[in-house]
Amino acid sequence: MSHQCLSVFITRLMYREPCCWWPIGHLRGWKGPSGFGAQSSWRDVLLGLPMELMRKKCILLTGATSGIGLETLRAFAHTGALIIVGTRNEHDANIMANQLMRETGAVIQVFPLDLGNLESVERFAEGIFKLDKEIDILVNNAGLMPCPFAGRDEAWHVNFIGHYALTKKLLPHMAPGARIINVSSEVYRFSYPCGVRFNAIDDANGYDAVKSYGQSKLALMLWTSHQSQAFRSDKRELQIFAVHPGSVKTQGAEDARSSSGWRGALLHCIGAPFVKSLEAGASTTVYCALHPTARSYNHFGLVYYANCNPRQLNRQANDPVLARRVCEFADSFIASARNRSN
């Protein structure tokens, strides 16, 4: 066993984020076992990585026209990889892509994708297949913040179901050693008491914008854990990660705060001193997508990351029975939707 693998193995057995890590460690910029911390930027993560190997990769990123998604796109563009962007806002994405291609020399291709529409997900996937490229990195970044009920639970459909369906469709076209990154959130801890409202997903009765957002992120966590176990028997050595970018000042975050009432105001007041820069907000996604130590940690069963370091999931997110049920529910939902459209 190499020195790096031994170090990671020991971390897997012993690592527990110190109780003082937040808020003291965050404010002081302490670094975790990965060598990075809350104030590390994506530029820090890329430093020292072999760019000649990065240029050979194909990266697929959803939602990249603003906020953390745009900053993640900017980070990937600096690697020289081929980048495919799926977005509802094709016009703005093309403007951003052209600007980044001029700045970095990267190749960025933009395709229309509405994750709230499974037919759009199917069309997007078929378009990717025509490129005849194996995908090395898939970043499920796009998503909605807490929002009012609008006939259905949009956060569930966009944040979870859309990405779940897309990933399942793309799995046969993933390259050996490929990584999948689900951008989640610590708000997964604030889902409904039952975890997931299986019998009332799109029911207005009892709907709560923050809890439904948390439910969608909890579902991402559960799927990540379940899929990680399934990948153990895949000879391609695929890996899947869930990441918490942290609190970053974006327009989406501001909109969510204003629409979440007193809870949004309270969280804003508490979290204001710990808000990250956009470069730091994108760093954990970039770390999990490209850094070799992230692959080593994942090999030993660590699937959730924050501040570019492993983080423990709570008991509910680690429940294998609930995780299996979430995935079976998603499979059934997608199959029913396809049957209705045929």
N, C-alpha and C positions, 0 to 999 in steps of 0.2 A: 504494500500500500504506500503511495507517495506521501510526502510530507504534507502536501495540500489536502489530500483526501483524509489523512489521519486527523488533521486539524479540524476539518469539517465534521468528521465522525464524532470527535470529542464534543464539538459544539452541539451536535444533534442530541447528544446524551445530556449535556449539562446546561444548554443555553436557556436562560430565563431572563427576559428583559428586566433589569433592576426596577424596583418600585419607584425609584427617584428619577428614572430615565426621562419621564415626562412629569413635570415640565422642566426640571433642572437641566437634564441632558440635552433637551431640545434647544433651550436658550443658550447654553454654553457651547453647543456644537460638538458634543462628545461623539466619538466614532464607535461603532459597534464592531463585532468580530470580522465583518466583511472589509473593514478599513474605511467605510463611509458612514455618514451620519445625516442628521436632519438638514444640515446646511450644505451638504454636498450637492453639486450641480451635475447635470448630465455631462458637462465638459470634464469634470473630475472623473466620471465613470469611464468616459471614452479614452482618457489619457492612458497610454501604454498598450491599448488594444491594437492588434495587428490590422491596420487599415487595408492592407492588400487582400486579406481574407474577407473583410467586411464588404468590399466592393463586389464580391461574387454572390452575395446574398440577395434574396428576394423577400421584401418585407411588405406585408399587407396591414394597413392601418384603417380603422373605421373612425369617422368623425374627426376631421383635422382642419377645420376652418377657423377655430378660435380657441382661446384658453389653453389648457394643458395639452389637448390634442394637437393644436398647431405647434406648440413648443416641442412636443414629441416628434412631430414631422420634421421640424428644423434640426433636431438632434440626429435623426436618422439620415437626413440629407447630408450631414457632415461626414458620414461614413462612406459615401459614394455608392451605396447599395441601390438596386432597383427598388423603387417604392411604389406600391399600388394603394391608392386612396379610395375608399368607398364613402360617399357622403350624399346627403340630401341636397346640399347647397353646391351644386356642381360649378356654378359660375364663380363664386368666391374661391372655391378650392383651386380652380384653374389659375386664377390670378395669383394666389399664394404659391402654387406649384411653379409657375413661370418665374416668379421672383426668386424662389429658392434655387431653381435650376441655374439661373444666371449667377447667383452668389456662390454656389458650391460645386456646380458641374454634375450634380446628381441627375438621375433620370426618374421622373415622377409621372405616373399615369393616373388619371382621375376617372372614376366610373360612378354613375348614379346608384345610390343605395338608400332605401328607406327601410330601416330595421323594424318599423312598426307594420310593415306590409310583407307577408311571407312570399307573395308572388314577386315582389321586388328583390327579395333575398335570393330567390331561385334564379332570376334573370342575371343578377350580379354574379352569382357563382358560375353560371354558364358562360358569361363573358370572360371570367378569369380562366376557365378551362381552355378557352380558345387561344390564350396566350402561350399555352404549352410550357408553362413554367412551374417548377416545384416551389412551394412556399417554405421558406426557412423560418420566418417569424410571422406570427399572426397576432396582432394587438387589437383586442376587442375593447376599444376606447370610447366609442360614441355612447351617449346616454342622456337621459332626461333627469333633471333635478326634481325635487318634490313639486308636484303640480296638482291643481284641482281635478276632481273627477270629471271626465268628459265622455261619458258613455261607456267607458271601460278603464281599466287600470293601465294607463299608458306606460308608466315606469316598468311594470312587469313585462309588457309586450316588447318594449324597445330595449330596455337594459338587459333583460334576461332571455326571453324567448327568441328574439331576433338574432342575438349573438349565438345562442345555443344551436339554432337551425343552421346558421351560416357555418359554424365550425363543423358540425356534423357533415355538412355537404362538402366541405373542403378537406376533411381528414384524409381521403384517399390520395389527395394531391399534395400532401405535406412531405417535405424532404426528410431523409433520415436525420435524426438529431434535431428536428424542428422544435421550436418552442411556441407555446400559446400563452398569451398574457391577458388575463381578464382584469380590467380596471374596476376595482370594487371600492369599498369605503368602510371605515370604522362604524358608519351609521348602520351597518348590518346588525349591530347589537341592539338597535332600537326598532326592530320589526315588531309585528303583532305578537302577543304572548304565545300563541300557538306556533309561531315561526312563519308558516305559510298558510294562507287561507285557501286551501285546496278547493273547497266547495263554494267559495264566494270571491274568487279572484276579481271578477268584473261586476261585483255587486256594490251598488252605491251605499247600501246600508252598512254602517260601521266603517266606511272608508275613511282613512286618515292619510293625508298626503305624505307626512314624514314617515309614518309606519310603513306605508306602501313602498316608498323609496327604499327604506331599510329592508323590506321583504325582498325586493328585487336584488339587492346587494347580498343578502343572505343566500338567496338562491344561487347566485354566482359562486359564492364560497362553497356551498354544498356540492355543486356541480364540479368545481375545481378539485375538491377532495376525492369525489367519486371517480372522476375521469383520470386523476393521477394514479389511482389504484388499477384502473383498467389498462393504463399504458404499461404497467409492469410486464405484461405478457406480449407487448408489441415489439417485434424485433427491430423496428426502426428507431427505438429509444426516444420516442417523443416525450416531451415534458410540458406540463401546464402549471401556471402560476396565477395567483391572485395578488393584486397590489392595492395598497392604500396610498394615494399620492400625497395625502396630507391636506391641510387647509391652505388654499391658494386663492388669492384675490382675482377672480374672474367675473365676467358679466353673468355667467350662469349661477355662480355662487351668490352674487348680489341679488339676482332675481329670486332665488330660492329663499334667501333670508327675508326678503320683503313679503313673500307669499306664505311664510311659515308662522306668522303671528308672533306671539310672545316667546315661543320656543326658539324661533330664528333669531330674535333680538338677544335672547339670553346666550345662545351659543356664540353669537357674534361677539358679545362683550367678553365672554370667557376666552374665546379663541383668538381675539385680535392680536395679542402679543406673540402668537405662535404662527402667524401667517407666513408662508414660504414665498420665495420668488418663483416665477414660472420655471426657471431653469432647475431649481431644486424640486419643484412639483413634478417635473417630468423625469427626474433622475431615477426613481425606483423602477419605473417601467423600462427605461433604457438598461438599467442594471440587470433586471430579470431577462431581458431580451438578448443581451449580448455578452454579459460578463461570465467568465469561466467559473468563478466561485459560486454563482447562482445555480449553475448546472450541478455542481457538486452538492450544494445544500439540498436541492430538489431530489437528488439521487437518494438521499437519506430521509426523504419523506417530509421535508419542510416546504410547504406550498404557499404560505401566506407571507407577504413582505411589506414592510413600511420603513421609510428612511433607509432604504437599500440594505436592510437586514431582516432576517427571519423574525416573525412575530407569531405568538401562540394564538390559535383560534379559541373561542369560547366553546363550552360543551355542546351547545346547540349546533354550531357550525361544524362540529366534529362528529356529529351523530351519523353513523353510516346508514342506519335505517331510514332516517329522514332524507339523507342525500340520495339514496336509491329511489325513494318515493318521488322526490322532486324531478329526477331525470326520467322516470317512467311517466310521470304526469306530463312533462314537456314532450316526450316522444308521442304520447297519445294525442295531445293537443295539436301538434304539428301534422300528424297523420290525418286527424279529423279535418283540419283546415284544407289539406290537399285534396281529400275526398270531396269536400264541398265545392272546390274550385274546378273539379273535373266534370 
